[in-house]
Amino acid sequence: MPFHRHHHHDHSTTAPFLFPQAHSTVLPDPSTFFSPSLLSSPLPTNSFFQNFTLKNGDQPEYIHPYLVKASSSSLTFCYPSRFHVPAYIYQSFTPDLTISSSDSSGRHVVSSFDDLSVTVDLPPALRFFLVRGSPFITCATLGGSAAPFSISSVNAFIDVSANAARTKHTLRLNSGQTFLCYSSSPLQLIDGELVGVVGDSWLLKTETIPITWHSTKGTNEDGYAEIISALSKDVNGLTSAPITTTSSYFYGKAIARAARLALIADEVGFPDVIPIVQQFLKDSITPWLDGSFNGNGFLYDPKWGGMVTKQGSTDSGADFGFGIFNDHHYHLGYFLYAIAVLAKFDPSWARKYRPQAYSMMADFMTLSRKQQAKYTRLRCFDVWKLHSWAGGLTEFADGRNQESTSEAVNAYYSAALMGLSYGDTHLVSIGSTLAAFEIQAAETWWHVKEGEGLYEDDFTRENRVVGVLWANKRDSGLWFAPAEWKECRLGIQVLPLLPITEVLFHDVGFVQELVKWTLPALSREGVGEGWKGFVYAMEGVYDKETALEKTRGLNGECPEISIKENLSMLTIQGSFCLLSGEETHKVECGRKKGGGFSTTAVGQWHVISVADVDKYSPSSGV
């Protein structure tokens, strides 16, 4: 049944729109590991401590500089060693130091958290304060009274010494490690000399990025005739080949692709086809917003505070795990892009469906921590790492993970575009800032450049992009393809091709090295034409003519194709190429996540203070 809502022109006084309530059979019970005082507010689904709240809660998390593992009666800390081979880099867990209590009630509890820290209790005795980037692990007793606890290690203690007051103990292990333990009162038996940093704020700046509908560097008018010809065919295909998938991911890609056609037509001065695209978008998007779409739809889960799909509420594998909060920024980013474009061309439709549009954006871009907020704060984006995570409520030995940085960039870029359509300068600012951070992180951690020294030589020599980046690992393989499928590894860091792509790949020298590294893989039998297209698009950054010649030769005959996308000429930097032919993102393995990969992280040094987190009014859903 379609759902209805009374609309008011004054959005500042209306409550945020929520999709119908879900009755999920696949989401875990948050009350198992979260304190009762936290359950009335939205809860994180991609946090740096997520493993502590899933299944038995005993998989380690990398809280720089330690790997930390929780159990029913103890917390174990590891200062990890780093292992590397050409295919991956990871950090191994060894229980270097374990602090335990014999009085524990049986399970640990997350009692508070913020962007940079988490407090873990072992009721009724101990409380641990875990702070990202801190070399200190702080343990306190609960209830204001002394409590018995023990410190142990898998290694042997070869020396334990104390100062005269017995408030500083030096613990030397046969592993070669030395830990210092400071206490507020004498101990009958781990830290370092404190180095204070004084200040009440830290300022983090990033490069300003353009939020525009079209290429910032213009297009070559000599190619307009070819673009218009391709556009006409593509737009005609919208009516002859309607969207048949019910997958929120692939449906989102399909409507975003159609929206891109309208913007290309706008850019090259070919308005004739825009009304056709506009009607297609209206007919395709509206059912997802008013609840009339057959086969799927969006719901709201109040337990965790977030959107799920109808299919995902009963099947954790449906919609690539959207129902357990996997890949939310990817799926919703495509929807927001299409909504932003339709709102640009159809203000009346935009006004009517603004509540739904803002609710979708709020699912992964809420800033507020206020108790009345309906969505958790920054569901995917990590303000310590300065990039997003995609894993959702799935336990992984190596913590959180993200594969596609370009789809993450698309999510925040699309939200900023929606801000342009609605005249919301604050949304434009937040979206562009998060997109800028995501781009900076992609260049730092995913784009592998020789000579930088970030990764070991054997890994750097064999890779130009990281496949899947984990909290505790850098892997060359993908969720859906092995490491040697380099065209997929390039493509998943490029798609979708948009004006923002020219910012993500502004380093022409790196693009040349990336294409050089990828091209030999295209000779492998069975390489999809769409994946070749992304390689040629990158080649077009520095060699337009060669890229165009190769692109015109694409025939679209590819066994992996699942969605037929006849893309028109995309002109980024005035040189990106004509993808005329079938293009797709999904291959046989379908990007379905689960198993097969473990996880490690290189150290972080970012320290930031996030201010003005409550600027959005409840009416915007953020």
N, C-alpha and C positions, 0 to 999 in steps of 0.2 A: 504494500500500500504506500502511495506517496505520502510524505509527511508535510505538514503545513506549519506556517509560523506567521504571526502578525508582524508586519514590518512598520517601523517608525522612521521618519526622516532624521530624527535626532538620535544618532548612534551613540552619543555620549551617555545616554541614560538607559540604554537597553542592556540586558544581560547578554553574555556571550552565547552565540549559537552552539548547540551541541547536537551531534548526530544521535539517532536513537540508541538507547542503551543496549549494550551487548550482554549476552549471557554466555561467556566464553567457557568452553570445556577444556581448553588447552593451556591457558595461562597459569603459571604457578601461583600459590597463595603467598602474598607478600608478608602476611603476619607471621610466617615461620621465622624470619630473620630480622624483620624491621620492628623497632620498638612500637608499642601501641600508640605512643604520642605522635608518631609520624604517619600513621595510616589514614588520617583524615585529609592529607594533602597528596597531590600527585607525586609519584615516586619515580626515580630515575630508571631507565631501561637500557642504558648504554654507558654506565659510569665506570670509572677506573677501578671501583671495588665490586663490580657486579657479580663476580664469581662467589663472593662471600654470601650472596643472597639466593643462589640457585642450587637445586638438588640438595646435596649434603653440605654445601657451602665450604667445601674443603679443597677446592682447586686454588692454587696460588695466584696472586695478582702482583704485577710489577708496580710498586709505589716507589719510584726513584729515590734513593739508589738501591732499595732492597726488594727482593721477592718476599712476599708475606703470605703465609698459609695459615688459615684459621681452622681450628677443630673444636670439639665440644668442650675441651678443658684447657686449651693452650693456644698461643700464637707462636708461630715459628718464623724466624727471619733468616734470610740468606743474602749474603753479599755475593752476587752471582759471578761466575766465571763465564767468559764469552768464547763460544765455539763457532768456527766458520769453515765453510767449504764453498766452492763456486756456486752451488745451488741455493744456499741459504746461510743466514747468520742467526744464532740464537744464544740465549743464556740458560745455563742449566741450574736447576734447583738442588741445593744441598742444605739440609737442616742444620745450619751453622749454630743457631742459638734458639732455644725453645724456653719460653716463660709459661709456666703452667700453674694451675691452682687445683688442689685436691677438693676444694669446696664447690666447684662448678656445678651448676644445676643441669647441665647436659647439652646446651647449645649456646653458641655465641649470638649476640644481638647487635645490630647497627642502631646506635642510639642517637646519633646526629651525623650530619655531613654537610659539606659545601663543595665548591668547585675544586678546592685544593686540599681538602682533608676529610678524614672519616674517623669517627669514634666507634670503637668496637668494644663491647662489654662481654665479660665472662661472668655472668651473675652467679652468686651474689658477691663475688670477691673483687674482681679486677676490671679495670677500664684501661684501654689502650688508645692513645692519640696518634694517629698515623697521618703525617703531613708530607705531601709531595715535595721532593727536592730537599728534604731535611735529613741530615745524617743522624738525627736523634730520634730514638723510639722512646716515647714517654708512657710509663705505666703507673697508674694510680690505684689505690684501694677504694672500693665503693663503701658508702655508708659512714665514712669519716673515721673508721677504726682500722687497726692493724689486721692484716690477713696473711696467712701462710702462703708462700708460693715458692717455686723452685726454678732454677736456671740450669738447663742442661744442653748438651751438644752431641751430635753424632761423632764429633771429633773428641780427642782426649784433651783434657786440661793439663798442660804441662807446668803451669805456674799460676797461682792466684795470690795477689798481694793487695794490701789495703793501706791507706794512709792512717795516721794516728787516730783520727776521729772515726774511722771505719765508714766514711761516707763516700769514698772513692775507691773502687776496686779495679784492678787491672787483671784481665783474664787473657792468658796466652794459650793458644790452641796448637796442637801438633800439625795443623793445616798451614801454619805460618801466620795466621790471623791473630790480631790483638783487639779485644774489645774493652772499652772502659765503661764502668757502671757507676753512675752518680746517684746518691740517694739523699732524701731530705732528713733521714734519721739513720743511725748506725745500722748496718746490715751484718748479719753473721755470715757472711761469705765475703756498666757497659756504655760508652759515650766517648767524646773527645774533647779537647780543649775548645771551648766555645769562642767563636769569632763573631762578634756582634755587628750587625748591619743596622744602622739607625736611620729611620725615615718613616713618614706616615703615609706615603703613597709612592707608587712606581708608575711611570708613564711608558706605555708601550705604543709605538707608532708603526704604521705600515704604509706602504706606498698606496696612494690614491688610485683607484681603478675606475674607468669610465663605465657607467651604467647607461647603455644606449640600445636602442632598438636595432640599429644598423652598424655596419663596420665603421670604426673610427678613422680608418685610413682610406675610405672611399672605395669605389668600384670603377672598373674600366668600362666605359660606355661602349667601347668597340665590341664587347661581348653581349650587349643587351639583347640583340636579336636572338642569339642562341638561348639565352636565359628565358626569354619570353616564350620561345617555342617549347622549351622543356616544361615551363610553368603550365602552359595550356594543357599539355598531356597529363601532368601530375594532378591538376585540379579536376580535369574530367574523370580521372581515376577515383576521386573521392566518392563520386556518386555511383560509379559502376562497380566499385569494390568496397562496400561498407565494412566497418570494423566488426569482426565476428568473435574476437576473444573476449572472455570475461575476466581475464587476469588484470589486476590493478596495475601491474608493472607494464605489461605490453599494451594495455589500453591507453595508459598515460603516454607511452612513447608514440602511439599512433595519433593521438590528438595534438601532441606537441609538434609532430612532424607536419601535420596539416596547418597548424598555426604558423610554423616557419614559412610555409609557402605564401601566406598572406603578407608577411613582413618583407619577403623577397620581392613580391609584386609591388609593394609600397615603395621599396627602395629603388627599383628600376623604372618606376613610373608606369606601371601596367595595372591600373585600378579595376579593369573590367572583371577580373577573376575574384576580387576581394569579397564581394557579396556572396558568391558561391561558397567560399571558405567560411565566411562568417556564419552562414546558415548551417553548414556542416558542423561547425564547432558548437553552435547553440543546440543543435539536435543531439550531439554526442556527449556534451558535458552536462547539460541540465539534468538528465535522469540520475546521474550520480549525486547531484546536489539536492534533488527533491525526493529521493528515495524510490523512484519509479523504475530504476534499471533492473532488468530481469537477469537473474543468475548471480548477482553480487551486489555490493554496495558498501557504504561506510557506516560504521557503528561507533559508539563511544563506550569504552570500558572504564567504569568508575574506580575499580580497585587500584589500578596503576595510574590512571589519569591519562588516557590517550585513545587515539582512533585505532580501530581494527576493521577488518573487512568481514562481511558475512561468511565468506568461504573460510577465511582465516580463523574465525571464532570457534570453529569445530574441527579444523584440520591445521595442525601447526606447520605442515609443509606447503599449504596452499599459498598462492601469491608470494612465493619465495620467503615465507615466514613473516609476512606483514602482521599476522594475527598475534605474533609473539614479539612484535616491535622490531623486526629485522628490516633494514633498508628503507625506513620511513622517509628519509630525506630524498632518496632516489625516486620512489614512486610518486610522492607528493610534489616533488620538484617538477616533474613532467606535467602534472595537472596544473600547477601554478603557472607554468609557462603558457599553457593553452588558455587559462583563465585570464592572464594578464593581457594577452593579445586580443581575445574576444572583448574584454572590457575596454580596451583602447578603441576598438571600432564600434562598439555598441554600448554606450553609457547607460542606456535604459536597462539593459540586461545586467550590467555591472551593479547598478544600484539595488536591483531586486535580490541578487545573490551574493551581495557583499558579506553578510553574516557567515554563510557557508565557506566562502573563499577565505575569510580571515580565520575561521576555525581550523581549516586545513593548514594554513600557515602556522598558526599557534601550536599545532601538534608538535612541531620540531623547532620552533623559534621563540617560544615563550621565554621572557627574561625574568619575570617576577617570581619571587618565592612566597608571595602572600598566600595565606591559607585558603583564600577563596579562589585562587587560580585553579583552572580546570585541567591544565596540562603541566607536566613536569618542566623544569627549567632546562632549556637547550638540550633537548632529548639526545641529539647526536653529537653536537659540537663540544669539544673538550677544550676549556680555556687554559689548561696547562700545556697540553700538546699543541694547541692552536690548529687542530684539524678535527674532522669528524670521525666517529666510529659507526659501524653499520651492523654489528652483530646482534643487538637486541637481547632478549632473555634466553640466551643459549650459553651453557657452560662450556668454556674452552680452556684447555690446559695452559695456553699461552695468552689468555686474557682477551681483550677486545681486538677487533680487526676491521680493516677497510681495504677494499680492492680498488674501486674506481674513484679517483680524485676528481675527474672531470664531471661525473654525475653529481658529486657533492657540490662542486662549484656551481653547476647548473641550478641546484636547489636554491642557493642563497641569491644567485643572480636573478632567478625567476621571481623570487619574493621581492627583490628590489624593483624589477619591472612592474610587478603588480602595484607596488607603491607609486610608481610613475602614473599608472592608469588611474589610481584612486586619489592622486594628489597628496599622498601621505609621505611627507619628506622624512619623517622619522623611520618609517619602514625602509625607504630607500637607503638611509644612512646605515641602519643595522644590517640589511642584506648585503650592501656593498662592503661593509667592514668584515663580515664573516666570509664573504667570497674572497676578499683580499688575503685574509689569514689562511684560508684553504689553499689559495694559489701559492702563497709563500711556503706553506708546509709541503705542498706537492713538489715544488722545486727543490726543497731541502732534503726530504726523506724519500720520495718516490723516484725522482729523476736522478739517476746514477751518473755522476760525471767523474771522469778520470782526473787524477791529480788533486782532488779535494781532500782526500784522506779521511772522509767520513766513515767509509766502509773499508774492510780489508781488501788487499790487492787482488786476491783470487776471486772474490765476489765481484769487485768492480770490473775486473777484466772480462768477465763473462756476461755482465748485465748492464743494460742502459736504463731499465725501469724495474722497480720492485713490482712483483706480482701482487702478493697480498702482504700488507704491512700489519703486523701484530704488535700488541703492547710489549711482547717479549721475544719477537722474532721478525726477521726480514726474509720472506720466501719468494723465490723466483717463479714458482708455479701459481696457477690461477685456480679458482673454485671450479671452473668449467673447462680448463685446458692445461696441458702440461707445459713445462717451461720452454720447450723447444718451439712451441707455436708462438713465435715472436710477433707475428702480425696481430694476434689476439691480445698480447700483452701491450702492444702499442695502442691498439684500437680502444681497449677498455679505459685507457688513460686519456683518450681524445674525445670520445663520443659524449654528448651530441655536438655536432659542429655548429657553432654559434659565434656571434661577434666576440663573446668573452674568450673564445678559444685563442684569439690572437694575443690576449694578455697572458693566458696560461702558458703559451709557447712563444713568448717574445724573444727568447734566447735562440737566435738563428743558428749559432754555432752548435748548440746542443741538439737542435732539431736535425741538423745535417748528420751528426753522429748517430742519433737515434734511427734515422732512416737507413743509413749505411749499415747499421747493426741488424735491421729488420729485413731488408730486401732479399738476402739469400733464402729466407724462410718461404718466400712466395713461390719458389720453384717446387715446393713439396706438393705432391698429388693431393687434390681435394681441398685446397685452400679456398675459402669462400670469397666470392667477388666483393661482397660488402667489406670484408676485412682488408682486402687489397685497396679498396677505395679510401679507407682511413690513412693507409700508408701513403697513397698518392696525394691525399690532401696535405699531409705534412711535407711531402716533397715539394708541393706547390708553394710553400713558404719561401723557398730559395731558388726554385727552378720551375717557373710557371709553365713554360711551353712543354717541357718533358712531362710534367704531371698531367697537363690537359690531354696530351696525346695518349698517355696510358689510360686515363680515365675514360676517354671516348671509346676505348677498346673493351671496356667491361661489358660482359654479356649477360650477367645475372643468372647464369646457370650454376646453381650452387646447392648441394644437398642439405646444407645446414639451415637454409632459409626457412623461417617460420612466420615472419611478417614481411609482406612485400612492400618495400618503401622505394618508390620511384622518385628519388631526390632530384631536385633541379640544381642549377648552378649555384654553388655557395661561394661567395666572394669575400674572403677574409684577407686583409692586407692587400686587397685588390688582386689577389693571385690564387686564392684557394679554388679548388677545382670543381669541374662538372661531374657530379656523381649521377650519371644517367644510367640507370639499370637498377637491378634489385639490390637492396641493402638490408642488412639485419644485424642484430646484436646477439640474438640467442643462438647458441649452438646446441648440439645434441645433449650435452650434460646439463643445460638449462640453468647454469649459475646456482644450482641448488646447494645450499651450504650444509655441511655436516661431516665431521670426521676427516681424517686424511691429512690434516695439517696440525702441527703443534705450534708454539709461539715464543720474542726477545726484544728488548728495546735499547737503542743507544741513548745515552744520557741526555736529559733535558736541562736547559738553563733558564727558561723563561720564568720570570716572576712578575705577575701582573695584579693589578687591583681593578676589579670591574665595578664601575660606578654607574649611577643613574639606571638601576635595573628595574625600577618600577614606573618608567615613563608611560608605558602603554596603559590605557584605561581598560577596565573590564569589558567595555563595549566592543573593543577590538578583539577580545579573546586572548590578549597577550598580557 
